[in-house]
Amino acid sequence: MSRFVITTTMALGLALGAAGSAQAADAKQVFDFYCAQCHGVNGDGKGVNVTKDFATDPRNFTNGADMAKRSDEDIKGVIKDGGPSISKSPLMPPWGATLTAAEVDGLLAYIRKFAK
Ligand code: HEC
């Protein structure tokens, strides 16, 4: 019993300690895992999955002029509900069932940083 309590407390401490400081790193991890195969690790839309057969190129997040046309709500919406939700390509999948709201917020901030 006492052993259980000590272990739980330690795990909780570790989790809480990591939460704040690791947020930026988390967004990168989520992006690299779910998005980079299409949008590219550098956000340039040249992910390894993208071939000439792709009917629509994934959005290039480094294009500041294009990205400035999108509000934060637009970007979060398309991440959650996919391309067709804003009359865009179904090649952009919906992620609302996979990602938490906090992860979507993190991705929004992460994507915005690519734009020059
Ligand atoms: C299977 C390939 C693929 C994956 C994986 C993917 N996307 Fe996309 N994404 C696309 C394509 C293609 C478009 C362009 C759609 C269009 O312009 O019609 C796009 C467009 C977008 C846009 C811009 C929509 C707009 O307003 O023009 C955002 C933001 C976006 N993706 C975010 C993400 C995020 C975040 C992830 C990971 C959680 C992700 N995408 C994963 C293919 C993908």
Residues whose N, C-alpha, C, O or C-beta is under 5 A from the ligand:
A	BS01	HEC	Y34 C35 C38 T56 D57 P58 R59 R70 I75 V78 I79 G83 K88 S89 L91 M92 P93 W95 L107
